[in-house]
Amino acid sequence: MSTFDGAEVTAAAIIAALTSEGFIHPMDTVITRMQSPMYSSVYKHLNGTFNRTLFSGLYQGFGPTLISGTLSSAAFFAAYEASKTAFDNAQSAGYMLGVPRPLVHIASSAVAELLACAIQNPAEVLKQNAQVFQRPLNAKRGPSPTMEIMRQFWQYPSRLWAGYTALVASQLPNMCLTFCLYEMFKEDLLLRWRTEKDDIRQQLEATVLSAGVAGGSMSWFFVPIHVVKTRMRLVAGEQTGSSRSSLKGNPGLPSRVGAFAIARDVLRKEGVAGLFRGSVLTCVAAVVGSGLYIGCYEGSKIYLCNYQAS
């Protein structure tokens, strides 16, 4: 019967989150700024060239991301491994024998992602508002952007859940399909390479390649949902006073803005291209981030298992 060690899975997931979040956060900051309604007015010059502010303060909002990333990563992989183990044990006991492996991976990742999203959303709201925070030119130097955002959201904690439905709508199918493709690609590569179980190097190579291809190929399809999700969170930040200009660029939007209202507003003002803004960088970040994240997780898990066994 299949088993898993929760302590090893948690430790490996935390290591993976710390490594990938630290590496990917600058790219994520640029993507958020490109997808924000202030992109044309704040982050670009009139002649179409990029303003230097697009690339300044690339680690703004990193604190909430680091905390939520480690917690949600630990929760995700603990639930994912536990679900896969439960399915394997059920099949070993003679139940669910006709269930295909891809469906097992989809179901396991769905359970895990629902749990992870519940932890991740408040920190994502804080992070994205901090990433676009602009201090007035005549203002005295105050707290960091992250601390300023946290102070302002403290008065309206319910707005930390802005964009949660969009997060689940994008993350759930994205993660399910990504992990399904990842497991399929990995099994196929290991079979083609005729990899032995003790060949750790080839296992890690197959993991990184499979995760990168799976993550990158899926990310492009969900860019419009990410744009809508980002706009919803930034509107929530405007309503707490955490930014200065995005609501001014969105006159007529109600105080509580739904996903469809945001999508219609983007289409009306920017066309279909507005819903796919930052798609190239999003795909690059997904390839690098998925390969690094899952590769670090599997590598750390293998190391911890061998270390504990020795």
BATOR-572581 format. One record per residue (C-alpha): residue in three letters; x, y, z; residue number from 0. Coordinates in steps of 0.05 Angstrom, whole numbers, plus 5000, padded with zeros to 4 digits. Example, Ala and Ser with C-alpha at 12.3 -4.5 7.8 and 13.67 -1.06 7.14 Angstrom:
BEGIN
("Ala"; (5246; 4910; 5156); 0);
("Ser"; (5273; 4979; 5143); 1);
// end
This chain:
BEGIN
("Met"; (5000; 5000; 5000); 0);
("Ser"; (5024; 5070; 4984); 1);
("Thr"; (5043; 5117; 5040); 2);
("Phe"; (5075; 5185; 5046); 3);
("Asp"; (5112; 5222; 5101); 4);
("Gly"; (5076; 5287; 5116); 5);
("Ala"; (5138; 5320; 5148); 6);
("Glu"; (5181; 5306; 5086); 7);
("Val"; (5127; 5331; 5039); 8);
("Thr"; (5116; 5395; 5080); 9);
("Ala"; (5191; 5410; 5084); 10);
("Ala"; (5201; 5397; 5009); 11);
("Ala"; (5141; 5441; 4992); 12);
("Ile"; (5167; 5498; 5034); 13);
("Ile"; (5236; 5494; 5002); 14);
("Ala"; (5204; 5493; 4933); 15);
("Ala"; (5162; 5554; 4949); 16);
("Leu"; (5219; 5594; 4978); 17);
("Thr"; (5263; 5580; 4918); 18);
("Ser"; (5212; 5592; 4863); 19);
("Glu"; (5178; 5652; 4895); 20);
("Gly"; (5245; 5688; 4905); 21);
("Phe"; (5264; 5675; 4832); 22);
("Ile"; (5198; 5689; 4798); 23);
("His"; (5172; 5749; 4839); 24);
("Pro"; (5206; 5803; 4797); 25);
("Met"; (5174; 5775; 4733); 26);
("Asp"; (5107; 5770; 4770); 27);
("Thr"; (5113; 5844; 4790); 28);
("Val"; (5124; 5865; 4717); 29);
("Ile"; (5065; 5822; 4695); 30);
("Thr"; (5019; 5854; 4747); 31);
("Arg"; (5040; 5924; 4725); 32);
("Met"; (5029; 5907; 4652); 33);
("Gln"; (4959; 5879; 4667); 34);
("Ser"; (4939; 5938; 4711); 35);
("Pro"; (4895; 5995; 4685); 36);
("Met"; (4953; 6043; 4700); 37);
("Tyr"; (4999; 6009; 4649); 38);
("Ser"; (4990; 6061; 4593); 39);
("Ser"; (4990; 6122; 4639); 40);
("Val"; (5043; 6104; 4690); 41);
("Tyr"; (5088; 6050; 4662); 42);
("Lys"; (5094; 6073; 4589); 43);
("His"; (5116; 6138; 4556); 44);
("Leu"; (5073; 6172; 4504); 45);
("Asn"; (5120; 6147; 4449); 46);
("Gly"; (5106; 6074; 4470); 47);
("Thr"; (5172; 6061; 4505); 48);
("Phe"; (5173; 6032; 4576); 49);
("Asn"; (5178; 6079; 4635); 50);
("Arg"; (5234; 6060; 4684); 51);
("Thr"; (5181; 6053; 4739); 52);
("Leu"; (5159; 5988; 4705); 53);
("Phe"; (5224; 5956; 4728); 54);
("Ser"; (5234; 5991; 4795); 55);
("Gly"; (5218; 5960; 4862); 56);
("Leu"; (5210; 5890; 4833); 57);
("Tyr"; (5207; 5858; 4902); 58);
("Gln"; (5149; 5901; 4927); 59);
("Gly"; (5097; 5857; 4960); 60);
("Phe"; (5146; 5800; 4969); 61);
("Gly"; (5132; 5792; 5044); 62);
("Pro"; (5059; 5768; 5038); 63);
("Thr"; (5078; 5725; 4978); 64);
("Leu"; (5133; 5691; 5017); 65);
("Ile"; (5089; 5675; 5076); 66);
("Ser"; (5028; 5653; 5036); 67);
("Gly"; (5071; 5616; 4985); 68);
("Thr"; (5103; 5571; 5037); 69);
("Leu"; (5036; 5558; 5073); 70);
("Ser"; (4996; 5545; 5009); 71);
("Ser"; (5052; 5503; 4979); 72);
("Ala"; (5055; 5459; 5041); 73);
("Ala"; (4979; 5452; 5042); 74);
("Phe"; (4977; 5437; 4967); 75);
("Phe"; (5028; 5382; 4966); 76);
("Ala"; (5005; 5351; 5031); 77);
("Ala"; (4934; 5346; 5003); 78);
("Tyr"; (4959; 5325; 4934); 79);
("Glu"; (5004; 5269; 4960); 80);
("Ala"; (4951; 5247; 5010); 81);
("Ser"; (4897; 5244; 4956); 82);
("Lys"; (4942; 5204; 4909); 83);
("Thr"; (4960; 5157; 4966); 84);
("Ala"; (4886; 5148; 4983); 85);
("Phe"; (4870; 5131; 4910); 86);
("Asp"; (4929; 5082; 4906); 87);
("Asn"; (4908; 5048; 4970); 88);
("Ala"; (4836; 5042; 4946); 89);
("Gln"; (4859; 5010; 4881); 90);
("Ser"; (4906; 4963; 4919); 91);
("Ala"; (4846; 4942; 4960); 92);
("Gly"; (4807; 4926; 4897); 93);
("Tyr"; (4766; 4990; 4893); 94);
("Met"; (4763; 5041; 4836); 95);
("Leu"; (4804; 4995; 4790); 96);
("Gly"; (4773; 5024; 4727); 97);
("Val"; (4792; 5096; 4743); 98);
("Pro"; (4847; 5121; 4694); 99);
("Arg"; (4910; 5151; 4725); 100);
("Pro"; (4899; 5220; 4693); 101);
("Leu"; (4832; 5226; 4729); 102);
("Val"; (4867; 5208; 4794); 103);
("His"; (4918; 5264; 4783); 104);
("Ile"; (4863; 5314; 4764); 105);
("Ala"; (4821; 5297; 4825); 106);
("Ser"; (4881; 5300; 4872); 107);
("Ser"; (4905; 5367; 4846); 108);
("Ala"; (4834; 5395; 4849); 109);
("Val"; (4827; 5378; 4923); 110);
("Ala"; (4896; 5407; 4937); 111);
("Glu"; (4885; 5471; 4897); 112);
("Leu"; (4819; 5488; 4931); 113);
("Leu"; (4855; 5485; 4998); 114);
("Ala"; (4915; 5525; 4973); 115);
("Cys"; (4871; 5580; 4942); 116);
("Ala"; (4838; 5592; 5009); 117);
("Ile"; (4906; 5608; 5039); 118);
("Gln"; (4934; 5645; 4979); 119);
("Asn"; (4882; 5696; 4960); 120);
("Pro"; (4890; 5749; 5017); 121);
("Ala"; (4965; 5751; 5007); 122);
("Glu"; (4957; 5757; 4931); 123);
("Val"; (4912; 5818; 4941); 124);
("Leu"; (4964; 5850; 4986); 125);
("Lys"; (5021; 5832; 4939); 126);
("Gln"; (4989; 5859; 4876); 127);
("Asn"; (4968; 5924; 4907); 128);
("Ala"; (5039; 5933; 4935); 129);
("Gln"; (5068; 5918; 4866); 130);
("Val"; (5032; 5978; 4835); 131);
("Phe"; (5036; 6024; 4896); 132);
("Gln"; (5058; 6095; 4877); 133);
("Arg"; (5078; 6142; 4933); 134);
("Pro"; (5061; 6215; 4918); 135);
("Leu"; (5121; 6256; 4895); 136);
("Asn"; (5115; 6306; 4952); 137);
("Ala"; (5104; 6253; 5006); 138);
("Lys"; (5154; 6241; 5061); 139);
("Arg"; (5187; 6173; 5062); 140);
("Gly"; (5141; 6128; 5102); 141);
("Pro"; (5131; 6053; 5113); 142);
("Ser"; (5148; 6003; 5059); 143);
("Pro"; (5094; 5994; 5005); 144);
("Thr"; (5076; 5926; 5035); 145);
("Met"; (5067; 5955; 5105); 146);
("Glu"; (5026; 6013; 5077); 147);
("Ile"; (4980; 5966; 5039); 148);
("Met"; (4971; 5921; 5100); 149);
("Arg"; (4954; 5981; 5144); 150);
("Gln"; (4901; 6005; 5095); 151);
("Phe"; (4870; 5936; 5085); 152);
("Trp"; (4867; 5927; 5161); 153);
("Gln"; (4805; 5971; 5161); 154);
("Tyr"; (4771; 5930; 5106); 155);
("Pro"; (4792; 5857; 5116); 156);
("Ser"; (4734; 5830; 5074); 157);
("Arg"; (4766; 5861; 5012); 158);
("Leu"; (4825; 5814; 5019); 159);
("Trp"; (4780; 5763; 4985); 160);
("Ala"; (4770; 5805; 4923); 161);
("Gly"; (4782; 5762; 4861); 162);
("Tyr"; (4775; 5696; 4898); 163);
("Thr"; (4725; 5668; 4848); 164);
("Ala"; (4771; 5689; 4791); 165);
("Leu"; (4830; 5657; 4827); 166);
("Val"; (4793; 5591; 4833); 167);
("Ala"; (4767; 5597; 4762); 168);
("Ser"; (4838; 5604; 4735); 169);
("Gln"; (4878; 5562; 4784); 170);
("Leu"; (4833; 5501; 4790); 171);
("Pro"; (4830; 5481; 4716); 172);
("Asn"; (4900; 5507; 4705); 173);
("Met"; (4930; 5465; 4762); 174);
("Cys"; (4888; 5404; 4745); 175);
("Leu"; (4909; 5404; 4672); 176);
("Thr"; (4981; 5423; 4688); 177);
("Phe"; (4991; 5367; 4738); 178);
("Cys"; (4955; 5317; 4693); 179);
("Leu"; (5001; 5335; 4635); 180);
("Tyr"; (5062; 5337; 4681); 181);
("Glu"; (5050; 5267; 4707); 182);
("Met"; (5036; 5241; 4637); 183);
("Phe"; (5098; 5274; 4606); 184);
("Lys"; (5142; 5251; 4664); 185);
("Glu"; (5119; 5178; 4660); 186);
("Asp"; (5129; 5179; 4584); 187);
("Leu"; (5199; 5209; 4589); 188);
("Leu"; (5221; 5160; 4642); 189);
("Leu"; (5195; 5103; 4600); 190);
("Arg"; (5229; 5128; 4537); 191);
("Trp"; (5295; 5139; 4574); 192);
("Arg"; (5287; 5071; 4609); 193);
("Thr"; (5305; 5105; 4674); 194);
("Glu"; (5321; 5062; 4734); 195);
("Lys"; (5287; 5079; 4800); 196);
("Asp"; (5355; 5097; 4832); 197);
("Asp"; (5375; 5144; 4775); 198);
("Ile"; (5359; 5208; 4812); 199);
("Arg"; (5391; 5254; 4760); 200);
("Gln"; (5347; 5230; 4703); 201);
("Gln"; (5285; 5231; 4747); 202);
("Leu"; (5298; 5304; 4764); 203);
("Glu"; (5312; 5321; 4691); 204);
("Ala"; (5246; 5289; 4671); 205);
("Thr"; (5211; 5327; 4727); 206);
("Val"; (5237; 5396; 4708); 207);
("Leu"; (5225; 5386; 4633); 208);
("Ser"; (5156; 5358; 4642); 209);
("Ala"; (5134; 5411; 4693); 210);
("Gly"; (5161; 5468; 4650); 211);
("Val"; (5127; 5444; 4587); 212);
("Ala"; (5061; 5430; 4623); 213);
("Gly"; (5060; 5496; 4660); 214);
("Gly"; (5079; 5538; 4600); 215);
("Ser"; (5030; 5505; 4552); 216);
("Met"; (4972; 5516; 4600); 217);
("Ser"; (4987; 5586; 4623); 218);
("Trp"; (4970; 5623; 4558); 219);
("Phe"; (4898; 5599; 4558); 220);
("Phe"; (4885; 5630; 4627); 221);
("Val"; (4917; 5698; 4616); 222);
("Pro"; (4849; 5734; 4607); 223);
("Ile"; (4826; 5707; 4675); 224);
("His"; (4891; 5731; 4706); 225);
("Val"; (4880; 5800; 4677); 226);
("Val"; (4809; 5803; 4705); 227);
("Lys"; (4833; 5777; 4772); 228);
("Thr"; (4888; 5829; 4776); 229);
("Arg"; (4840; 5886; 4759); 230);
("Met"; (4790; 5862; 4812); 231);
("Arg"; (4844; 5862; 4866); 232);
("Leu"; (4870; 5931; 4846); 233);
("Val"; (4800; 5960; 4848); 234);
("Ala"; (4794; 5932; 4918); 235);
("Gly"; (4859; 5966; 4935); 236);
("Glu"; (4834; 6032; 4908); 237);
("Gln"; (4773; 6027; 4952); 238);
("Thr"; (4819; 6022; 5013); 239);
("Gly"; (4861; 6081; 4988); 240);
("Ser"; (4922; 6037; 4974); 241);
("Ser"; (4934; 6063; 4903); 242);
("Arg"; (4925; 6130; 4870); 243);
("Ser"; (4901; 6125; 4799); 244);
("Ser"; (4868; 6061; 4776); 245);
("Leu"; (4797; 6080; 4793); 246);
("Lys"; (4808; 6147; 4760); 247);
("Gly"; (4822; 6107; 4697); 248);
("Asn"; (4758; 6067; 4707); 249);
("Pro"; (4702; 6117; 4716); 250);
("Gly"; (4633; 6088; 4725); 251);
("Leu"; (4654; 6023; 4757); 252);
("Pro"; (4612; 6005; 4817); 253);
("Ser"; (4641; 5999; 4887); 254);
("Arg"; (4636; 5923; 4883); 255);
("Val"; (4660; 5900; 4815); 256);
("Gly"; (4647; 5831; 4789); 257);
("Ala"; (4691; 5791; 4740); 258);
("Phe"; (4644; 5801; 4681); 259);
("Ala"; (4640; 5877; 4693); 260);
("Ile"; (4716; 5881; 4694); 261);
("Ala"; (4722; 5838; 4631); 262);
("Arg"; (4671; 5882; 4594); 263);
("Asp"; (4708; 5945; 4616); 264);
("Val"; (4775; 5918; 4590); 265);
("Leu"; (4744; 5897; 4524); 266);
("Arg"; (4710; 5964; 4515); 267);
("Lys"; (4773; 6005; 4529); 268);
("Glu"; (4829; 5960; 4504); 269);
("Gly"; (4798; 5906; 4461); 270);
("Val"; (4817; 5833; 4461); 271);
("Ala"; (4891; 5851; 4465); 272);
("Gly"; (4878; 5880; 4534); 273);
("Leu"; (4856; 5812; 4560); 274);
("Phe"; (4920; 5780; 4535); 275);
("Arg"; (4968; 5834; 4559); 276);
("Gly"; (5032; 5805; 4587); 277);
("Ser"; (5018; 5736; 4557); 278);
("Val"; (5089; 5725; 4531); 279);
("Leu"; (5121; 5741; 4598); 280);
("Thr"; (5067; 5700; 4633); 281);
("Cys"; (5084; 5639; 4592); 282);
("Val"; (5159; 5649; 4604); 283);
("Ala"; (5147; 5656; 4679); 284);
("Ala"; (5103; 5593; 4678); 285);
("Val"; (5156; 5552; 4643); 286);
("Val"; (5212; 5574; 4690); 287);
("Gly"; (5168; 5576; 4752); 288);
("Ser"; (5135; 5507; 4742); 289);
("Gly"; (5200; 5473; 4726); 290);
("Leu"; (5236; 5505; 4785); 291);
("Tyr"; (5178; 5496; 4834); 292);
("Ile"; (5162; 5423; 4820); 293);
("Gly"; (5235; 5406; 4807); 294);
("Cys"; (5256; 5435; 4874); 295);
("Tyr"; (5198; 5399; 4908); 296);
("Glu"; (5215; 5331; 4879); 297);
("Gly"; (5290; 5341; 4889); 298);
("Ser"; (5281; 5362; 4961); 299);
("Lys"; (5234; 5304; 4974); 300);
("Ile"; (5284; 5254; 4946); 301);
("Tyr"; (5340; 5285; 4986); 302);
("Leu"; (5300; 5285; 5051); 303);
("Cys"; (5278; 5213; 5041); 304);
("Asn"; (5350; 5190; 5029); 305);
("Tyr"; (5376; 5233; 5086); 306);
("Gln"; (5325; 5204; 5134); 307);
("Ala"; (5339; 5134; 5111); 308);
("Ser"; (5415; 5141; 5119); 309);
// end
